[in-house]
Amino acid sequence: MRGVLMLLRGLAGRCPACGRGKVFNSFYGLNSVCARCGNRFHIDGSPTVGAMIINMFITILIGFVAGILLVLWVPAEQLLWGLAGLLLVMALFSALFYRIARGLWVGITTLTGAYEGDERLAGEE
Ligand SMILES: [Zn+2]
């Protein structure tokens, strides 16, 4: 249950550890640590790869399902416009969902303790 709470806090852009600090300092920009509890959110942009994978997976899944539905239900003469519209929707979704995916990834890294005992942090503390 605690893990689910941490992931939900990350999704909401709040510190997964304490729920009070803000994860983001701009629409996409991450703070490196929580201002309230000191929980580390990332090291040199490292959450980007995990968030990109989450974002890509969800976007492709939605595109795949919507593409199948389009092919099944849209008349053949309108299919090209439907697929073009779907590509546009997927691009917009991907751009907006990336922020949520970054928050979720911060929740996952906090939940798994990914940065605890990391040698890259040894010089900072
Ligand atoms: Zn915190």
Backbone and ligand atoms as CSV (ligand in chain L), in Angstrom:
chain,resi,resn,atom,element,x,y,z
A,1,MET,N,N,0.830,-1.209,0.000
A,1,MET,CA,C,0.000,0.000,0.000
A,1,MET,C,C,0.862,1.256,0.000
A,2,ARG,N,N,1.963,1.203,0.743
A,2,ARG,CA,C,2.870,2.338,0.789
A,2,ARG,C,C,3.474,2.593,-0.601
A,3,GLY,N,N,3.758,1.508,-1.331
A,3,GLY,CA,C,4.313,1.628,-2.676
A,3,GLY,C,C,3.352,2.303,-3.625
A,4,VAL,N,N,2.071,1.942,-3.545
A,4,VAL,CA,C,1.048,2.558,-4.394
A,4,VAL,C,C,0.956,4.053,-4.083
A,5,LEU,N,N,1.000,4.392,-2.798
A,5,LEU,CA,C,0.952,5.798,-2.396
A,5,LEU,C,C,2.138,6.571,-2.960
A,6,MET,N,N,3.327,5.954,-2.928
A,6,MET,CA,C,4.518,6.620,-3.470
A,6,MET,C,C,4.362,6.863,-4.972
A,7,LEU,N,N,3.828,5.880,-5.694
A,7,LEU,CA,C,3.644,6.039,-7.138
A,7,LEU,C,C,2.600,7.114,-7.436
A,8,LEU,N,N,1.509,7.141,-6.643
A,8,LEU,CA,C,0.466,8.161,-6.850
A,8,LEU,C,C,1.003,9.557,-6.555
A,9,ARG,N,N,1.823,9.672,-5.507
A,9,ARG,CA,C,2.430,10.982,-5.217
A,9,ARG,C,C,3.308,11.434,-6.376
A,10,GLY,N,N,4.088,10.504,-6.933
A,10,GLY,CA,C,4.935,10.831,-8.091
A,10,GLY,C,C,4.096,11.264,-9.282
A,11,LEU,N,N,2.997,10.549,-9.534
A,11,LEU,CA,C,2.095,10.909,-10.636
A,11,LEU,C,C,1.544,12.319,-10.453
A,12,ALA,N,N,1.280,12.689,-9.201
A,12,ALA,CA,C,0.705,14.002,-8.907
A,12,ALA,C,C,1.769,15.094,-8.847
A,13,GLY,N,N,3.034,14.735,-9.047
A,13,GLY,CA,C,4.092,15.734,-9.020
A,13,GLY,C,C,4.548,16.104,-7.615
A,14,ARG,N,N,4.218,15.269,-6.648
A,14,ARG,CA,C,4.639,15.497,-5.256
A,14,ARG,C,C,5.748,14.520,-4.901
A,15,CYS,N,N,6.543,14.871,-3.914
A,15,CYS,CA,C,7.627,13.994,-3.474
A,15,CYS,C,C,7.045,12.637,-3.058
A,16,PRO,N,N,7.535,11.545,-3.653
A,16,PRO,CA,C,7.005,10.223,-3.303
A,16,PRO,C,C,7.260,9.846,-1.841
A,17,ALA,N,N,8.324,10.377,-1.253
A,17,ALA,CA,C,8.675,9.997,0.115
A,17,ALA,C,C,7.810,10.699,1.158
A,18,CYS,N,N,7.632,12.030,1.029
A,18,CYS,CA,C,6.907,12.778,2.065
A,18,CYS,C,C,5.548,13.309,1.582
A,19,GLY,N,N,5.358,13.460,0.271
A,19,GLY,CA,C,4.101,13.946,-0.274
A,19,GLY,C,C,3.927,15.452,-0.178
A,20,ARG,N,N,4.914,16.167,0.352
A,20,ARG,CA,C,4.771,17.615,0.521
A,20,ARG,C,C,5.614,18.413,-0.456
A,21,GLY,N,N,6.835,17.962,-0.734
A,21,GLY,CA,C,7.717,18.699,-1.636
A,21,GLY,C,C,7.288,18.553,-3.084
A,22,LYS,N,N,7.683,19.519,-3.923
A,22,LYS,CA,C,7.335,19.491,-5.344
A,22,LYS,C,C,8.440,18.803,-6.144
A,23,VAL,N,N,8.032,17.921,-7.059
A,23,VAL,CA,C,8.989,17.229,-7.922
A,23,VAL,C,C,9.455,18.149,-9.045
A,24,PHE,N,N,8.543,18.979,-9.579
A,24,PHE,CA,C,8.846,19.786,-10.759
A,24,PHE,C,C,9.111,21.250,-10.385
A,25,ASN,N,N,10.071,21.864,-11.114
A,25,ASN,CA,C,10.301,23.298,-10.961
A,25,ASN,C,C,9.843,24.069,-12.203
A,26,SER,N,N,9.424,23.332,-13.253
A,26,SER,CA,C,8.789,23.912,-14.439
A,26,SER,C,C,7.922,22.795,-15.025
A,27,PHE,N,N,7.399,22.969,-16.245
A,27,PHE,CA,C,6.497,21.932,-16.767
A,27,PHE,C,C,7.200,20.581,-16.870
A,28,TYR,N,N,8.418,20.571,-17.413
A,28,TYR,CA,C,9.170,19.323,-17.519
A,28,TYR,C,C,10.336,19.245,-16.538
A,29,GLY,N,N,10.770,20.368,-16.007
A,29,GLY,CA,C,11.995,20.414,-15.204
A,29,GLY,C,C,11.829,19.814,-13.819
A,30,LEU,N,N,12.787,18.952,-13.441
A,30,LEU,CA,C,12.746,18.306,-12.133
A,30,LEU,C,C,13.665,19.026,-11.154
A,31,ASN,N,N,13.227,19.154,-9.909
A,31,ASN,CA,C,14.147,19.513,-8.846
A,31,ASN,C,C,15.032,18.293,-8.610
A,32,SER,N,N,16.269,18.507,-8.155
A,32,SER,CA,C,17.131,17.333,-7.937
A,32,SER,C,C,16.836,16.659,-6.600
A,33,VAL,N,N,16.424,17.445,-5.595
A,33,VAL,CA,C,16.055,16.863,-4.299
A,33,VAL,C,C,14.784,17.530,-3.786
A,34,CYS,N,N,14.093,16.853,-2.867
A,34,CYS,CA,C,12.897,17.407,-2.237
A,34,CYS,C,C,13.300,18.507,-1.260
A,35,ALA,N,N,12.642,19.669,-1.357
A,35,ALA,CA,C,12.949,20.788,-0.462
A,35,ALA,C,C,12.493,20.496,0.971
A,36,ARG,N,N,11.554,19.572,1.138
A,36,ARG,CA,C,11.016,19.277,2.471
A,36,ARG,C,C,11.793,18.182,3.193
A,37,CYS,N,N,12.078,17.069,2.496
A,37,CYS,CA,C,12.678,15.918,3.184
A,37,CYS,C,C,14.048,15.522,2.649
A,38,GLY,N,N,14.493,16.125,1.539
A,38,GLY,CA,C,15.815,15.800,0.998
A,38,GLY,C,C,15.859,14.554,0.133
A,39,ASN,N,N,14.709,13.950,-0.156
A,39,ASN,CA,C,14.669,12.774,-1.031
A,39,ASN,C,C,15.221,13.143,-2.413
A,40,ARG,N,N,16.117,12.298,-2.956
A,40,ARG,CA,C,16.713,12.607,-4.254
A,40,ARG,C,C,15.770,12.192,-5.372
A,41,PHE,N,N,15.532,13.085,-6.345
A,41,PHE,CA,C,14.640,12.800,-7.472
A,41,PHE,C,C,15.383,12.296,-8.694
A,42,HIS,N,N,16.598,12.770,-8.918
A,42,HIS,CA,C,17.360,12.322,-10.089
A,42,HIS,C,C,18.826,12.680,-9.920
A,43,ILE,N,N,19.629,12.059,-10.775
A,43,ILE,CA,C,21.050,12.381,-10.852
A,43,ILE,C,C,21.328,12.731,-12.297
A,44,ASP,N,N,21.650,13.969,-12.570
A,44,ASP,CA,C,22.016,14.410,-13.921
A,44,ASP,C,C,21.013,13.968,-14.984
A,45,GLY,N,N,19.750,14.178,-14.743
A,45,GLY,CA,C,18.730,13.840,-15.742
A,45,GLY,C,C,18.489,12.358,-15.905
A,46,SER,N,N,19.002,11.551,-15.003
A,46,SER,CA,C,18.860,10.094,-15.159
A,46,SER,C,C,17.426,9.589,-15.223
A,47,PRO,N,N,16.414,10.287,-14.681
A,47,PRO,CA,C,15.075,9.724,-14.813
A,47,PRO,C,C,14.530,9.807,-16.223
A,48,THR,N,N,15.206,10.547,-17.103
A,48,THR,CA,C,14.678,10.780,-18.440
A,48,THR,C,C,14.479,9.484,-19.217
A,49,VAL,N,N,15.431,8.560,-19.154
A,49,VAL,CA,C,15.335,7.325,-19.933
A,49,VAL,C,C,14.136,6.492,-19.463
A,50,GLY,N,N,13.981,6.323,-18.158
A,50,GLY,CA,C,12.859,5.546,-17.644
A,50,GLY,C,C,11.534,6.192,-17.995
A,51,ALA,N,N,11.461,7.525,-17.855
A,51,ALA,CA,C,10.228,8.236,-18.186
A,51,ALA,C,C,9.936,8.141,-19.674
A,52,MET,N,N,10.978,8.191,-20.512
A,52,MET,CA,C,10.770,8.069,-21.967
A,52,MET,C,C,10.221,6.691,-22.310
A,53,ILE,N,N,10.720,5.670,-21.636
A,53,ILE,CA,C,10.245,4.307,-21.913
A,53,ILE,C,C,8.769,4.180,-21.514
A,54,ILE,N,N,8.411,4.697,-20.329
A,54,ILE,CA,C,7.003,4.665,-19.893
A,54,ILE,C,C,6.137,5.421,-20.889
A,55,ASN,N,N,6.580,6.628,-21.266
A,55,ASN,CA,C,5.832,7.481,-22.189
A,55,ASN,C,C,5.653,6.792,-23.545
A,56,MET,N,N,6.733,6.229,-24.059
A,56,MET,CA,C,6.681,5.574,-25.366
A,56,MET,C,C,5.754,4.359,-25.315
A,57,PHE,N,N,5.854,3.560,-24.261
A,57,PHE,CA,C,5.034,2.355,-24.149
A,57,PHE,C,C,3.551,2.707,-24.124
A,58,ILE,N,N,3.159,3.675,-23.296
A,58,ILE,CA,C,1.744,4.052,-23.180
A,58,ILE,C,C,1.247,4.651,-24.496
A,59,THR,N,N,2.059,5.528,-25.107
A,59,THR,CA,C,1.652,6.168,-26.364
A,59,THR,C,C,1.475,5.135,-27.473
A,60,ILE,N,N,2.405,4.202,-27.589
A,60,ILE,CA,C,2.304,3.172,-28.635
A,60,ILE,C,C,1.115,2.251,-28.363
A,61,LEU,N,N,0.890,1.927,-27.094
A,61,LEU,CA,C,-0.251,1.067,-26.753
A,61,LEU,C,C,-1.569,1.727,-27.160
A,62,ILE,N,N,-1.714,3.015,-26.844
A,62,ILE,CA,C,-2.931,3.750,-27.222
A,62,ILE,C,C,-3.048,3.825,-28.744
A,63,GLY,N,N,-1.947,4.124,-29.430
A,63,GLY,CA,C,-1.957,4.199,-30.888
A,63,GLY,C,C,-2.300,2.873,-31.526
A,64,PHE,N,N,-1.776,1.779,-30.952
A,64,PHE,CA,C,-2.039,0.449,-31.496
A,64,PHE,C,C,-3.526,0.096,-31.380
A,65,VAL,N,N,-4.093,0.293,-30.202
A,65,VAL,CA,C,-5.511,-0.031,-29.977
A,65,VAL,C,C,-6.395,0.882,-30.827
A,66,ALA,N,N,-6.101,2.202,-30.813
A,66,ALA,CA,C,-6.915,3.139,-31.591
A,66,ALA,C,C,-6.775,2.867,-33.086
A,67,GLY,N,N,-5.587,2.478,-33.550
A,67,GLY,CA,C,-5.372,2.158,-34.962
A,67,GLY,C,C,-6.200,0.960,-35.393
A,68,ILE,N,N,-6.251,-0.057,-34.551
A,68,ILE,CA,C,-7.073,-1.236,-34.873
A,68,ILE,C,C,-8.549,-0.847,-34.936
A,69,LEU,N,N,-9.003,-0.053,-33.974
A,69,LEU,CA,C,-10.401,0.383,-33.966
A,69,LEU,C,C,-10.721,1.213,-35.205
A,70,LEU,N,N,-9.779,2.074,-35.607
A,70,LEU,CA,C,-9.987,2.885,-36.816
A,70,LEU,C,C,-10.139,1.999,-38.047
A,71,VAL,N,N,-9.236,1.049,-38.191
A,71,VAL,CA,C,-9.277,0.164,-39.370
A,71,VAL,C,C,-10.578,-0.633,-39.394
A,72,LEU,N,N,-11.068,-1.034,-38.230
A,72,LEU,CA,C,-12.290,-1.833,-38.167
A,72,LEU,C,C,-13.550,-1.013,-38.451
A,73,TRP,N,N,-13.600,0.241,-37.996
A,73,TRP,CA,C,-14.852,0.976,-38.029
A,73,TRP,C,C,-14.914,2.183,-38.959
A,74,VAL,N,N,-13.772,2.659,-39.442
A,74,VAL,CA,C,-13.807,3.827,-40.318
A,74,VAL,C,C,-13.828,3.348,-41.769
A,75,PRO,N,N,-14.702,3.937,-42.617
A,75,PRO,CA,C,-14.755,3.544,-44.030
A,75,PRO,C,C,-13.399,3.756,-44.713
A,76,ALA,N,N,-13.080,2.904,-45.667
A,76,ALA,CA,C,-11.764,2.888,-46.303
A,76,ALA,C,C,-11.375,4.246,-46.896
A,77,GLU,N,N,-12.354,4.972,-47.471
A,77,GLU,CA,C,-12.023,6.259,-48.109
A,77,GLU,C,C,-11.670,7.355,-47.099
A,78,GLN,N,N,-12.018,7.156,-45.815
A,78,GLN,CA,C,-11.684,8.143,-44.777
A,78,GLN,C,C,-10.552,7.668,-43.867
A,79,LEU,N,N,-10.061,6.468,-44.119
A,79,LEU,CA,C,-9.070,5.870,-43.217
A,79,LEU,C,C,-7.772,6.676,-43.149
A,80,LEU,N,N,-7.322,7.205,-44.299
A,80,LEU,CA,C,-6.073,7.973,-44.315
A,80,LEU,C,C,-6.171,9.187,-43.392
A,81,TRP,N,N,-7.299,9.901,-43.439
A,81,TRP,CA,C,-7.477,11.070,-42.569
A,81,TRP,C,C,-7.567,10.639,-41.106
A,82,GLY,N,N,-8.227,9.508,-40.871
A,82,GLY,CA,C,-8.320,9.000,-39.503
A,82,GLY,C,C,-6.962,8.651,-38.923
A,83,LEU,N,N,-6.128,7.999,-39.726
A,83,LEU,CA,C,-4.794,7.627,-39.258
A,83,LEU,C,C,-3.909,8.861,-39.065
A,84,ALA,N,N,-4.052,9.853,-39.958
A,84,ALA,CA,C,-3.291,11.097,-39.804
A,84,ALA,C,C,-3.705,11.808,-38.511
A,85,GLY,N,N,-5.023,11.825,-38.238
A,85,GLY,CA,C,-5.519,12.422,-36.994
A,85,GLY,C,C,-5.004,11.672,-35.774
A,86,LEU,N,N,-4.967,10.346,-35.886
A,86,LEU,CA,C,-4.453,9.541,-34.770
A,86,LEU,C,C,-2.987,9.853,-34.496
A,87,LEU,N,N,-2.184,10.012,-35.542
A,87,LEU,CA,C,-0.770,10.359,-35.360
A,87,LEU,C,C,-0.630,11.708,-34.647
A,88,LEU,N,N,-1.473,12.671,-35.023
A,88,LEU,CA,C,-1.433,13.988,-34.385
A,88,LEU,C,C,-1.807,13.877,-32.904
A,89,VAL,N,N,-2.847,13.120,-32.619
A,89,VAL,CA,C,-3.281,12.927,-31.229
A,89,VAL,C,C,-2.181,12.234,-30.424
A,90,MET,N,N,-1.536,11.233,-31.029
A,90,MET,CA,C,-0.456,10.521,-30.328
A,90,MET,C,C,0.713,11.452,-30.028
A,91,ALA,N,N,1.047,12.335,-30.970
A,91,ALA,CA,C,2.158,13.272,-30.752
A,91,ALA,C,C,1.825,14.237,-29.611
A,92,LEU,N,N,0.592,14.763,-29.596
A,92,LEU,CA,C,0.182,15.684,-28.525
A,92,LEU,C,C,0.128,14.962,-27.183
A,93,PHE,N,N,-0.428,13.754,-27.190
A,93,PHE,CA,C,-0.513,12.969,-25.956
A,93,PHE,C,C,0.880,12.725,-25.391
A,94,SER,N,N,1.791,12.329,-26.263
A,94,SER,CA,C,3.149,12.014,-25.839
A,94,SER,C,C,3.830,13.229,-25.195
A,95,ALA,N,N,3.616,14.416,-25.799
A,95,ALA,CA,C,4.228,15.634,-25.259
A,95,ALA,C,C,3.656,15.981,-23.883
A,96,LEU,N,N,2.357,15.810,-23.710
A,96,LEU,CA,C,1.725,16.151,-22.425
A,96,LEU,C,C,1.945,15.063,-21.376
A,97,PHE,N,N,1.920,13.801,-21.796
A,97,PHE,CA,C,2.038,12.695,-20.848
A,97,PHE,C,C,3.462,12.554,-20.317
A,98,TYR,N,N,4.447,13.130,-21.019
A,98,TYR,CA,C,5.843,12.986,-20.589
A,98,TYR,C,C,6.049,13.509,-19.170
A,99,ARG,N,N,5.396,14.612,-18.836
A,99,ARG,CA,C,5.503,15.148,-17.475
A,99,ARG,C,C,4.994,14.119,-16.457
A,100,ILE,N,N,3.847,13.515,-16.730
A,100,ILE,CA,C,3.277,12.518,-15.813
A,100,ILE,C,C,4.209,11.308,-15.712
A,101,ALA,N,N,4.771,10.904,-16.865
A,101,ALA,CA,C,5.689,9.765,-16.875
A,101,ALA,C,C,6.940,10.065,-16.045
A,102,ARG,N,N,7.427,11.320,-16.102
A,102,ARG,CA,C,8.600,11.699,-15.290
A,102,ARG,C,C,8.272,11.609,-13.806
A,103,GLY,N,N,7.079,12.092,-13.429
A,103,GLY,CA,C,6.662,12.002,-12.030
A,103,GLY,C,C,6.542,10.560,-11.577
A,104,LEU,N,N,5.971,9.718,-12.436
A,104,LEU,CA,C,5.836,8.293,-12.120
A,104,LEU,C,C,7.209,7.650,-11.967
A,105,TRP,N,N,8.152,8.032,-12.838
A,105,TRP,CA,C,9.484,7.458,-12.761
A,105,TRP,C,C,10.186,7.877,-11.457
A,106,VAL,N,N,9.976,9.107,-11.027
A,106,VAL,CA,C,10.536,9.539,-9.740
A,106,VAL,C,C,9.951,8.683,-8.612
A,107,GLY,N,N,8.640,8.376,-8.711
A,107,GLY,CA,C,8.010,7.501,-7.719
A,107,GLY,C,C,8.637,6.113,-7.725
A,108,ILE,N,N,8.917,5.580,-8.914
A,108,ILE,CA,C,9.515,4.247,-9.027
A,108,ILE,C,C,10.937,4.236,-8.463
A,109,THR,N,N,11.722,5.269,-8.779
A,109,THR,CA,C,13.102,5.289,-8.276
A,109,THR,C,C,13.137,5.476,-6.765
A,110,THR,N,N,12.179,6.231,-6.218
A,110,THR,CA,C,12.108,6.382,-4.766
A,110,THR,C,C,11.659,5.080,-4.119
A,111,LEU,N,N,10.658,4.439,-4.711
A,111,LEU,CA,C,10.124,3.176,-4.182
A,111,LEU,C,C,11.189,2.085,-4.155
A,112,THR,N,N,11.992,2.017,-5.206
A,112,THR,CA,C,12.998,0.962,-5.297
A,112,THR,C,C,14.305,1.335,-4.602
A,113,GLY,N,N,14.404,2.590,-4.136
A,113,GLY,CA,C,15.644,3.014,-3.478
A,113,GLY,C,C,16.802,3.077,-4.454
A,114,ALA,N,N,16.524,3.477,-5.689
A,114,ALA,CA,C,17.530,3.445,-6.753
A,114,ALA,C,C,18.754,4.308,-6.448
A,115,TYR,N,N,18.579,5.386,-5.704
A,115,TYR,CA,C,19.709,6.284,-5.469
A,115,TYR,C,C,20.326,6.116,-4.092
A,116,GLU,N,N,19.814,5.188,-3.309
A,116,GLU,CA,C,20.397,4.962,-1.976
A,116,GLU,C,C,21.740,4.270,-2.127
A,117,GLY,N,N,22.767,4.848,-1.516
A,117,GLY,CA,C,24.097,4.257,-1.581
A,117,GLY,C,C,24.747,4.369,-2.935
A,118,ASP,N,N,24.259,5.276,-3.787
A,118,ASP,CA,C,24.841,5.452,-5.120
A,118,ASP,C,C,26.202,6.130,-4.995
A,119,GLU,N,N,27.223,5.523,-5.615
A,119,GLU,CA,C,28.581,6.072,-5.500
A,119,GLU,C,C,28.712,7.434,-6.167
A,120,ARG,N,N,27.796,7.761,-7.114
A,120,ARG,CA,C,27.863,9.079,-7.762
A,120,ARG,C,C,27.509,10.197,-6.794
A,121,LEU,N,N,26.853,9.835,-5.664
A,121,LEU,CA,C,26.449,10.842,-4.686
A,121,LEU,C,C,27.464,11.002,-3.568
A,122,ALA,N,N,28.482,10.151,-3.526
A,122,ALA,CA,C,29.401,10.112,-2.392
A,122,ALA,C,C,30.071,11.455,-2.165
A,123,GLY,N,N,30.422,12.164,-3.233
A,123,GLY,CA,C,31.110,13.434,-3.087
A,123,GLY,C,C,30.213,14.570,-2.665
A,124,GLU,N,N,28.885,14.407,-2.805
A,124,GLU,CA,C,27.955,15.500,-2.526
A,124,GLU,C,C,27.574,15.599,-1.063
A,125,GLU,N,N,27.720,14.463,-0.339
A,125,GLU,CA,C,27.237,14.464,1.043
A,125,GLU,C,C,28.342,14.597,2.052
L,1,ZN,ZN,ZN,9.968,14.926,0.307
